Amino acid sequence: MRVFYVFILLIFQLNLYSQDTSRVLFIGNSYTYYNNLPQLLTDMAASTGDFVQTASSTPGGYTFQLHSTNATTLQLIQQGNWDFVILQEQSQRPSFPDNDVQVNVFPYASVLDSLIGLHNPCAETVFYNTWGRQNGDANNCAVWPPVCTYQGMDSMLQLRYRYMADANQALLAPVAQAWRYVRSNWPWINLYDADGSHPSLQGSYLASAVFYTVILRKDPRSVTYNGGLPGSLADSLRNLAGSIVYDSLSVWNVGNFDPLAQFNYQVNPSTQEVTFQQSSQNADQYVWYFGNGDSSLVNSPNYTFLQSGNYTVTLIASSCGKSDTVQQQIQISLPTNVNHSETGVFRMYPNPTQGILEFSQEIEGFSMWNHLGQVLLSDNEKTKRKDLSQIEPGIYIIEMRLDSGKLIRDLIKIK
């Protein structure tokens, strides 16, 4: 039965992307451009057998506001088919006073995130939490004292990036958090370029290890690519990314917006008809298995069991190639005076079938199509059986029209 479930998912999740391939768009400025961070990520992923394809829009000093009207940035977003879009604000902007951030940062973060969602419905936005400058922001210290020191500026950046990630239901790449650990515990490792602002190679390498973990959801401690750094240094930085990010993925919202399958149900005591109500989160496709060979694609179906017994009902909720499964046991006790053949309950059987499909009552129309949406059969014949022996073995969608005008859609497996 497990193989059957997997096969169903492969059919209905047509937008499933390869688990070892990720398309990543970087939107930022020189903090991303320095040391070619996108290429570091690609090479790091390749060392563990994964393929990361990247593109970038990183003009120097660019802000979210500028990106929101930049032709190159907008064209790349509209190109679509991105799995992840990484947003990096200008290095100082998110640490500015509240009024400035509320007007000049947060709204444009939301604009970009909305554009990403519009053109890339399955993409995940990732906010690149950059770090405080080596000695704080000397240019703005006099008018905004919180940024006078590294820790003060860094704390403001962490606070604002966390807000943007949560407010936009996005992932957070905690590069600043990893940098702070290095500065506090390994001060001999210099993460800064000579200007005390941009990243050194080891700084970019650490950022890449963080992105590797957030995007691939894999432990960076398995990476073998050193990026031109001494092996022991690269190993230490990867281990740090592993302990900060991989060991606490949910802290950074990784997986928090995946589908979560949930449902409840009510049984009609007289007919034993079951009303299912799915309450899944972050899902838009549903497959139900009623524990007796029948299934349904309806969001929240009503289903009548024809025999007493205990049934394991399974719901698979999915979206954008990710899925979650939940099961519940349902006990059915049919009253002895209930005859479903007389109550008008519609049944098709057997399912799976070797070719002949029977109906418990006459239908007035029948349609059948495959997972590509190609119509295989369509007619308005009144009948109580269909000969499907000429159809290739597989799983198909069928639709039956009853004399009441009701349409019933379901899955059929042909052996």
N, C-alpha and C positions, 0 to 999 in steps of 0.2 A: 504493500500500500504506500510506503514511503516513496518508492520510485514513481508511482502514479502521481503523487502530489507534486513532485519535482517536475514531472513532465507537464502537468497543468500549468505550473508557474512559467515554464519556458514558453508556453503558447501565449498566455495572456499578458505577460509582461514584455511587450514587444520593444519597449524602450530600455530594456536591461542593458547596461553597459558592461563591458568586460571588467572583471574584478582586478586585473593586473594592468589596466590601461587607464590613465587619468589625463584629461585635458584641463590645463590650468592657465588662467589669464591673470597676470599681475597688473594691477593699476596702482601706480604710486609715483615715486620720483627717484632721486639719486640714492636714497637708502636702499632701494631695491636694485638699482642699476649697478652700484658698486660691487666689484668682484663677481659680477654676473650671477646673482643669486638664483635666477631661474635655471641656469645651466648647472649650478651646484646641485640643485634639487633633482634635476634629470639624471645626473651622473650618480648621485647617491641612490636613487631608486633603481637604476640599472644594475647596481651591484647586488641587489636582492631579487633580480629577475622581474622587476616591474618597469613599465614604460610610462613616463610622464612627458607629455607634449605641452610645451608652454608658448605663450605669446605675451608681449608686454607693451604697456604704454607708460613710460616713466620719464617725462620731461623734468628737468631740474627744478626743484622748489615748488612743484605743483601741489595744489590743494584739492580737496574733494570738490570744492566749488568750481575750480577751473576745469577739472575733469568732467563735470556734469554738462559742459558745453563744448568740450574738445572733440573735434571731428574724428580723430584717430581713435580715441577712447570709445566714443559712441559707436563707431563702425565695428570695432572689435566686439563690443557687447552684443550688438545686433547680429553679428555673424552667427551667434548661437552655438549650441552643442558643447558648451563648456560644462565641465563637471564641478569646477571650483573657480570662483573669481575672488582674488585677494585684493583687499582695499587697504592702502597705506596712505594716511594723511601726511601733510607737511609736518616735519619733525617737531615744530614748536606749537602749532595751532591747538592741539587738544589739551595743552597744559595752560592755556591762557585763562583769564578770569571767566567766571560762569556766564556772564552776559554775552561775552564774545563767542564762547563755545556754543551757547544756545542759539545764536543767530547765524554763525559762520561755519560751524562744523556739523552739528547733529542733523540739521535739515538736509544737508547735501549728502551725508552718509545714507540717509533714508531714500533720497532721490536715486542715488546710484544702486542701492539694494533693490529698489522697485524696478528699475530698468533691467537689472540682472534677472529678476524673476519674470518680467514680461517676456523677454527674449530667450530665456534659458529656464524653463519651468522646473527642470530637475537639478539645476545648479545649486551649490551651497556657497553662500557668501562667507568669506573668512576675513576677519579684521586682523591686520598685522600690527600687533601692539609693539611699537618701537620704544626705545629706551631714553632715559634722560642723558643729557650731554655730560661729558666727563667731569666738568666743573660747574655744572648748572648753566642756566641761560643768562649770561652776563648782559646781553642786550636788553632784556626785559626785567632784570632783577629790581631796578629802582622803582618801577611802577607796579610790580607784582612779586612781592617778596617770596611767595611759596616756591618760585622757580630758581631762587638764588643758589641752591645746592643741587648736586646730582640727585640725592635722595628725594628732595622736595619736588623737583621737576619730574622725576621718574614716578613718584607716587601719583601725581596729577595725571600723568599719561595712563598709568594702569587703571585709575579710577574711571577716566573718560572712555577708554577703549572697552572696558568691561561693560559700561552702560550701553555703548553702541552695539556690541554683540548681543546683549540680552534684549535690547529694545527692538532689534531687527531680526530676532530669532536666527542669529548667525553664529558661526564658529569663531573662537578666539584663538589666535596663535600667540602664546605667551612668551614671546621672545624677550621682552623686558624682564619678566620674572626669572628667566634663565640667566640673563645678563647680571641681574642683581646678585644671584647666588655666586656667580664667578667673582664679582667684585668683592663680595663679603668673605668668601672662603678661599679663593685662589687669586689673590691680587697680583701675582706674578704673570698671569695671563692677560695680555693687553688686547682688549676687544675693540679698541678705537684706532682709527686712522690718525695721522699726525694732527689733524684739525680738532681733535677731541669731540667730534660729532659723528662723522661717518664711520662705518664699520671697517675694521681691519679684516684680513682674510679669515682669521679665526672667529671674528665676530659674525661674518657672513656665513661661515660654516656652521656655527651654532644655530643661527637663524634657520638655515637649511634643514638641520636635523629636527628642529621644531616643526617646520612645515611638512617634512617627510612623515612625521608621526601623526599630525593632525589630518593630513589628506589621505594617507594610506591606512591609518589606524594600525600601524605595525610598530614593533619595538625597534627603535633606531640602534639598539645595541647589537643587532644582527648585520648592520651595514658594514661593508668592507672598504668602501671608497673613502680615502683620506683627504681628497681635495688639495693635495700639495702640502699638507701639514705633516709634521712628524707623527708617526703612528701612535705614539703614546698620548700626544696632545689631542689628536682627533678622537681617539678612543675615550678619553676623559670627557670631551664635549658631547659625544654621542650618549655616553652613560648618563650624563646630566640631563640631556633631553629626555631620555627614557624615564628617569625617576620623577622629573617634574611633569611631563606631559603624558607619556604612555601609561604610567601607573595611576593616573587620575584623569582619564579621558573625559569623563562627564563634567568635571570641574570646568573644562574649557568648552562645554556644550557639544562635544563630539558624541554623536549618537543620541543626543537628547531630543532631536526632532525626527528621528526615524519612526516608521510606522509602529504603533502599539495596538495589537489586536485585543479587543474586549467585546463582550456581548452579554446580554441577559435575556431571559425568556419567560414566557407565561404559558401554562398549559390549560386549555379549556377543559374543565372536568367532565363535561358531558360528551364531547366529541374527541377529546385528546388532540385537537389541533393545537399546534405550538406556534406562538407568535414570537419570532426572534427579533431582537432589537440590538443591532450592533452599535457600540459606542466607542469604536476605535478612534485613535488619534493619528493624524498625519498620514492618512491613507485615502486612496480614491478608487481602489479596485478590491473586490471581495470575492472569495470563493468559499462556499460552504460545502461540507460533507456531512451527511446526516447519519452516518454510521451503518447504513443499510445498502450502500451502493449508489444511492441518489445524491445529487449535488445541485447547487444553484449558484448563479452569478448575481442574484438580486441583492440589493444593499441590505435590506432587513426583511427576509422572507417570512411567509406563513407556510407551515408545512404540516401535513397530516400523516402520521404514522399509521400503517394498516395492520400492524401486529403489536401485541404487547411485548414488552421487553426493556432491557437497558441498552441505550444507544449512546455512543461516544460521538458527540457533535463537534466538528472541527471548523474553525474559521481561520482563513489565511487572509490577512489584510496587507495590502502592498501599495507601493508608490515608487515610481522612478527606480525600479530594479531592486528595491529593498523590501523585505517582508517580515512579518511576525505572525506566529501561529499560537492559537489558544484553543483549548479543548475543555468541554464540560460533559459530564455524564447526565443523561436525562432518562428518567424512568417513565415508561408508558404503560398504563393499565387500561385497556379498552373495556368498556362496559359490554356485557354479554349480549345486549340487545342492539348493539350498533352494527349495521351492515353497510360498510362504506360503498359497496357497489350500488346501493340504492340512494345514497346521499349526494351523489353527483361529484364525488372527489375524483379528480382526474389523475390517471396514472399512465405512465408509459413503461414498457418492460419488454424483454429484459434489458438491463443496462449494467455491464457491457452486453453487446449483442454480436452475434456472428452474421447478422444480415437482416433478419426480420424483426421489425419493431412493432409491437402491439400497443393499442391505446384502449383505455378502459371506457372511453366514449368516443363517438364519432367526431372527427375534426373536419373543418371546412377549408383548411389551407395549411400548407407545410412549406417551410423554407429551411435550407441547410447551407452553412458556409464554413470555410476553413479559417485557420488563424490569420491568414493574410487578408481576410475580408472578401474572398472570392466566393461567389454564389455557386453552389454545386447542384442544388435542387430548389425549385420554387414552383408551386402549383396551387390550384384552388379545388383540388379533388376532395370530395367527401369520402372518407374512408376510416376504417378502424385499424389499419395496418399499413406499414410501409416496407417495401423491399429495398434494403440498402446494401445488398450483397455486391453491387458493382462499385461501391465506394471503397477506396483503399483503407486498410487498417489505420486507425489513428483516433484522435479526439476532435470532435467538431461541436459547433454551436448549432442548435436547432430551434425553430420557432413554430409553434402550432397555434392555429386560430380555431377557437371553439364556436359553436353556433350562437353563443351568447355575445360573441364579438371579443371575448377575452383572449389576450395573447399570452402564451406561456413559453418562456425561453429557458433552455436548459442545455446541459452538456450531454453528449452521447459518445461513448467509447465503442468503436468497432474493432473487433478482434480479428 
